[in-house]
Amino acid sequence: MAQIDLICLTTGVPGFTWDLGWLVTAHPEPALLARAVEQLRADSKADAVLFWDAALGTPDASLMQRLLSGPGDCWHNGLLQGMGGLPGILDFISPTWMLSADPPADREGTSWRLSLRACLVRMPVLRQLGGPQAGFITLAGAALELGHRWISRGAILRHVPGFAPVQPAPPPALLFEDELRLAYYRHGRKWARWALWRAKQTGRVSRGEAALVAQKVFKLPVPAQPRPLGHQVPADAPFDRVAQVTILIPTVDRYSYLRTLFAQLRLQTVPPLEIIVVDQTAPDRRDRTLASEFADLPLKWMVQDDPGQCTSRNAGLLAARGDYVLFIDDDDEVTPNLIELHLQALAWFGAEVSCGVAEEVGAGALPPEFQLCRVSDVFPTNNSLIRREVLRRSGLFDLAYNRMPRADGDLGMRLYLAGALMILSPGISVLHHHAPAGGLRKHKARTITYAMSRTHIGCRALTHASELYLAGRYFPESHQTETMWQSALGTFSIRGGWAKKIAKVLVSGLMLPATLRTLRARVATARAMRTQFPQIPALPSTPGPDAAN
């Protein structure tokens, strides 16, 4: 039985006893709560700590034991405690971050918006990632910063609706000073100043209050970032060795890459049940011999004369017979244990979606956030394994993105909102070639990438209409405005020396009127898209028939 210390938030004496560990009382104030946590971090031998408001009555000890017996690091019901959508200041910094869209409060799902009125966390998380920051004024501000810090540094947080009794209560008190402090602690001085300026421009805070708050918040340094939690799947972790995995590969004009990929799929330590290829190459260029060259593989070849990334993947999913689906691109190179690693990750974390990373040819090292095993806020269709069953809850690909970017982001958002636990594992890697022809390039939907815009003076990676459509689907209209602001200002950014940066500013300044016209036109396109879409096919309860060879 796990030992659980309890920190009881009360100004008096708790109305219950606690037999699973120490019982510590603390006034519901961040500084006093931080002191109580530091005492436990230093002295306690418990497996976990339960934060609990005495007004909620006696905690359900059996539920706490059950949660600790499975995977995960932290459990709470913060969305039912009124934490949803908070703090508003982050809307100016990460307006379309997947994890800022709250799943339904009555459904178990991933959420960093915890409440310290009811929160269970493993002790290693507290020791590695720290407890509440004493500098906050409100308990809500301290809790939100804590949840954001934990999930950003690798902890797995789950909102559990039945975790604690839900009592009618006013929204938690959250001062703007604490909102700015959270932005400063989590995103640094530059982004906090930007958010403060946007808050003034939009009337969220007066200029006088903004000046006073900024003076208080910015006079202190940002606390040091804790080392990541460091989740790792053991090399010998058990997994479903008889798993039936469908590999789904849409392709357009990339037969040379497919040959390399097929040769690598021959070597998988967990052989796939089937490899569904949806070939959208024009009939006059279609290679009809490739399947026979790899007759030893369980290839199922489908053809689609009208190319589209969503229609092709949906067709493959409707034909898939596996309990799991591995999404990879036709210009990927894979390791022999790719399927095995994904299955291990699903089993180890109790997840429904395992997301890997893609090493891009010529792109250098992955960004720091993609070198950390954590809850995934992306769904890369060039390296992800998913339980087929979860697609019944989310639906398939929205046809709005059929020849536009962000189809994967939209499906990932729906998987997350459906309550699926998605894990990103940097150790599960593919080599992605970014082939110069085929794919979205065929539709001229991805001609300038973010990396190109940050290395070439004349390149602008502006928000696409489909990205604005996604923003409008899952976030308030104001988030679309913030996305446009960031897109326009991003055209002035470049990596390199001062001469290159000055040249970029001059060129982008001259191009600013054209940039704004393009963004306005894309907003209009996104709004028009929302009158026709979403068009999201459902996945039948039983697998489809065999695809035609």
N, C-alpha and C positions, 0 to 999 in steps of 0.2 A: 504494500500500500504506500502510495506517495505521501511524503510529508509536505504539508502546505501551511505556510505562515499566513496569517490574516492581518491586514492593516485595516482597521475599522474606522471609517470616517464618522466622527461623532464629537459633539461638544459635551457629552455626558458619559454615562456608563452603558455599554452594549447590553441589549436585552436578551443575550444568548451566550452560550459557552462555545468553545472551539477546541476539539480534541486532536486535530490533525497536525498541530504545530503551535508556534507562538501566536498569541493574540496581542497585537499592538494597537493602541488607540492613537488617533491623530486628528487634530482639528482640520476641517476641509480647507486648508490654505496651502498653496504650493510650497512655500518655504518650510512649513512644519512637516508636510508630507515628504518633501525631499530629505529632510533630516531623518525621518523614520526609515525611509528606504536605505539610506546610507548605513544605518545601524544594522539592518538585516543583511545587506551586501557584505558587511565586514564580519559578522558574527554567526549568521544562521547557517545551518546545515540542511535546510529544507530543499525540496526539489522545485518548489514553485511558491509564488506569492499571490494571494488573492486580495485585491483592493475591493472594499465593500462598504457601502453606505448603510449605517445601522438602521436607517428608516425603511430599508427594503426587507427587514426581517431576517430570519435565519437562512444562511446560504444552504444550497442543496449539495451536501458533501459528496453524495454518490455521483452526481453529475460532474463535479470537479474531478473526481477520480477517473471517470470514464473518458473525459476529454484528455487528461494527461496520459492515458494509456495508449492513445493513438498519436498520429503525426500532428505537427503544428507547434506553434510557439506561444500564441496568445489568443484568448477568447474573450468576447465581450458582447454587449448588445447596445453599443453606442448609438446606432441609428434609431433605435427605439427610445433612447434617452435624449433625443433632440439634437444630435451632433451632425446630422446630415447636411451637406452643403457648406459646412463651416471649415475654415474661415473664408469669408468672401474675398479677402485680399489676394488669395492665391489665384483667383480668376484672372488677375492681371499678369500673372507670371506663367502659369501653365493652363491656359483656358480649355484645352481639349485633351488633357492628360486622362488616359483611360480610368485611372484609379480615383479621379475626381468625380466621376459619374457614379452615384450611389446605387447599388443593387437594391431591390425592394426590401424594406425593413422587416417584412414578415418571412423572409427567405434567408437560409444560411448562405453566406457568401463572403468573399474577401472584402475587408474594409479596414482602413487605418484610422477611421474616425471613432476612436474608442472613447469611452467615458470612464473615469476613475471611480465612479460610483459602483461599477460592477465590472471587474476586469481580472482575469486569471492569466499569469505570465510565468513561464519557466524561469527559474533563478539564473541559469546561464545567460539569458537575454538581459536581465537586469545587470549582471556583473559585467558583461561585455559591452552593452550598448547604453547602459546608464538608466537612471530613473528620471523623475520630473525635474525640470530646471527651476531652481529657487527664484529666479528673477521674474517669473510671471506673477501677475496680480490675481488673475482668475484661475480657478481650477480647470475650466473648460480650455483656456489657452494652453495651460501646461499639458493637459491630456492630448490635445491635438498635435502639439509639437512632438510629444512623446511617440504617438502613433506614427506620425510621418517619419520621424527619425528611425524608429524600429523597422518599418517596412522598407525604407530606403537603404538600410544597411543589412538587409537579408533576412529579417524575421518574417515568419508566416503568421499573419493575423486573420482571424475569422470572426465575423459577426454571427452570433448564434441567438436567434430570436428568443428562445426559452431560457436563456442564461440566467435571467433574474426577473422577478416580478416587474411588470411595467405599471407605474403609478402615474396618474395625471399630474403633470408638472409644467411650469412655464419653461420656455426655452432657456438653456443655460446662459448665464451672464458671460459676455465676451466683450471686453473693451477693445477699441481700435488700437490702443497702445500694445495690447497683447497680440493682436493680429500682425502688426508691423514687426513686433519682436519675433514672432514665428517666422515670418518671411525672411527676416535678417538672419536668424539662426540656421534656417534650412536652405536658403538660396544665396546668402551673401549680401554684401553692401550694395553692389551694382543693381541687382534685381530688386532688392528692397526699396532702393531709391526710385527705381522705375515704377514699382507698384504704388508707392506713396504719391508720385506725380500723377499717375492715372486716377488714383482715388480722389485727388483734388480736382482733376479735370472733370470727373464724372459726378462730383458733388457728394461723394460718400463721406467726405470729411472736409471741414472748413480749412482755409489756409492757416488761420491762427492755431487751430488744434493740431494741424499737421506739423507746424513748426515746433510746437511744444513737445509733441510726441517724438519727433525725430531727434530732438536734443537729448531726450531721455534714453532712447533706444540706441542711437549710434555712438554714444560716448563710451560704451563698453565694447570690447572685442567680441567677435563671434566665438562661441565655445568650440574647442577642438572637436573634429569629427572622430567618433569612435571607430576602431577597427571593425570591419565587417564581421558579421556573425560567423561566416565561414562554413555554411552547410556544404557537405560533400556526400555523394552517394558512394558507399564502399564498392570496391572493384568486385567483391564477391556477394553483393546484395542480391537477395532472392528476387525472382521475377517469374512471370508466367511463361514457361519455356515452350508451351504448346499454343501460344497466342496466335491467332489468325489475323495477319496483318495484310491489308491492301495498300500497295504503294500507288499513289496517284500522280501522274506526270502529264500535264498538258504541254504540247510542243508546237512550235511554228518555225519552220526553216532552220532547224538545228540538229540535223542528223549526225554530224560529226561529233557533237557534244554527247548525243545520246549513245553513240557507240562506246565512248569512254565510260559513261555512267552505267550502261548495261554490263560491261565487263566487270565493274566494281560490285554491282548487285549480285553477280554470280558468287561472290565471296562472303556474303552475309552469314554471320554465325547463327542467326535466326532466319531461316529461309522464309520469304514472304509467301503468303497464300496465293497472291496474284499481283501482277504489275499492270495496272490499267494505263495505257497511253492514249491520250485523246489528241490525235494528229489533225491540226488545222492548217497544215501547209496546202497551198493551192494545188488542185488536182494535177496540173501539168508539171509540177515540180515534186510531186509526192513520191517518196521512195517506197516501193512495194516489196522490197527484198529484205528490209532490215529485220522484220520479225522472224524470217526463216534463218537469218544469220545467228539468231540467239534463240533457236528452237528449244534449247534446254531450260530456258527461263519460262515461268508461268505468265507469259505475255498475253494480254487481251487488248487487241488493237481496235480502237474506235476512230472513226474519221468524222470530221465536222467541216463542211465547206465554208461556213460563215464563221470566221474566227472571233473569239471572245473569251477572256479569261474566266468569266463567271459562268457562262453557258457551258464551257468545256468542263470545268471542275464540277459543276452541278450534274452534268451528264455522267461523269465518272463516279460521283458519289451515289447516284441513284442505281448504278450498276454494281457497286461494290458489295462484296459478300463478307468481307472481314469484320471482325469485332473492333478492330482498330484501323485507322487510316493514317498513313504516313504521307505528308505533303512534302514533295521536293520539286525543284525546278529542273528543267531539261539541261541547263548549263551548270549543274552542280557536279562536284566530285565528292564521293563519300568514302568513309572508312568501313572496313569489314564488319565492325560491331555497331554500326549506327542504330539498327533496329533494337539490338540488345540494350544499348545505353538508354534509349528512350523508354523501353519497358521497365528497366530498373528504376528510372526516375519516377515513373508513374507509381510503381509499387512502394518505393521508399517514402515518398511524400504523401501517399494516398490521394494523388492528383488525378484529374481527368484529362489534362492537356499537358504535354511535355514539349517545351519550346527549346530549340537549340540556337546556335549562333552561326553566322556565315562569315568566314574570312574572305574579304573581297580582294581580288587580285589587284595589286597596286595601291590599295587604300591605306596601308599601314596598320598599326595596332588598333584593336577594337576600342571604342570609348570605354571609360572606366565602369560605367553602369552596365556594360555588357560583359564585363569580366567578373561579375559577382553573381553567385547563385542566389536567386531571390524569387519572389512572386513576380510573374511576368506581366508587363504592361504592353506587350506586343504579341502578335500572332504571326510569325514569319512563315509564309506558305512555301518557303524554300528549305524548311527544316523544322517540321513540327509533327508530332504524333498525337492523335486524339482518339479517345474512345468514341466509337461511332454513335453510341447511345446519346451522348450529350448533344449531338447535332439535332436530335429530335426536339430538344428544348429550345435550341437557338434558331433553328431553321438553317437553310443553306446560304449560298452567296447571293447578295442583293444584286439584281441585274442592273441597277443604277451604275455600277462600277465596271460593266462588262468590257469597256475599252478605255477605262480610266484607272488611275492609281487609287489605292487605299481600300480595295476589296478585302484584303487580309485584315486591315485595321477595323473595318466595320464588323466582320464576322467575329474577330477577337473581342470587340466590345460586347457583342451579344452573348458570347460564351461567358464572359465575365459577369454580365448582368443576370445571366441564367443561374449563377451561383457556382460555376465550375472553378475549381482551383487550378490555376495555370502556373507552372513552374518554368523559369528560365534557367538553363544549365549551360554555362560557358564551356564545360568539358565535352559537350555534344556539338561538334563542329563539322561543318561542310566547307568546301572551297567553292566559292561562287564566282564564276568568270565574268558576269555582266557582259554576255555576248553582244557584239556590236550590231547584230541584226536579230530579228525575231522578237518574241515577247511583246511587251507594251510599246517597244520602239516601232513595231509595225504600225501601230495606230497613232504614232507621234505623240504619245501621252507621257513619255518620260524621256525628254531630250536633254534636260539640264538637271543634274542632281545637286543635292545640298553640298556635297564635297566639291563639285565643280564651281559652285558659286563662291566658295570660300578660298579658292585657289586661282581663279581667273578673273581679271579685272572687269571684263565685259559681260560676265555671266550673271543672270538673276534667276534664282530658284524661287519663283513666286508660288504662293498657295494655289493649288489647283481647284477648279470648281467642285470636283468630287470631294476634296477635303473640306470645303465649306459646306457641302451637302451633309457630310458626316457630322460636322459641328452642329448644324441645324437640327439633325436627327436626335442628338443625345444631350445637347446643352442649350441653355437659354440663348436668345438672339444676341445678347451682349457679348457672349463668348466669341461669336463670329467676328464682331467688331475688334475685339482684342487680337484675334488671329490675324486680321488684316493689318493692324498696327505693327505687329511683330514681323510680319512678312515684308512690309515696306521698309522698316528700319533694318531688317536683315540684309537688304541689298547693299548696305554700306559697310558690311563686315567682310574682312579678308584676312588670311593668315600671311605673315611675311613681315618685311622691314617697313620702316616709316615711309619710305618713298612709295612703296606699293600701296600702303594704306591711304596715303594722301591721294594717289591716283584713283583709287577705288572710290573715295568720297567724292572727288570731282566728277568722275564719270557717272556715278549713281545719282548725284545731284542733278546733272543734266537730264538723266533719264527718269527722274522722279515723276514728272507729269505723265509720262507714258506708263510708268509703274502703277500709278493710282488709277488711270483709265482701265488698265488691264484688270486690276483687282475689282473695280466696280463692275466691270462686265462679267467677271467670274461670279460675283455675288448674285447678279441677276440670273445667270445660268443655274446656279445652285438653287435659287428659289423656284425656278421653273422646273427643275428636276424633282423638287418635293411635291409638285402637283401630279407627277406621273409615277413616282416611286414612294416607298419601297415596293419592290416586287421580289419577294423572298419565298422560293418554293419550300415546301415542307418535306421532311425525310420520312418515308413510310416506316412502319414499325418492323417490317421484315425486309431483309436484303433483297436487292433487285436480281433479275435474271442475269445469266452470264452475258458479258458484253460480246459482241460479234467480233471474231478474229479477222 
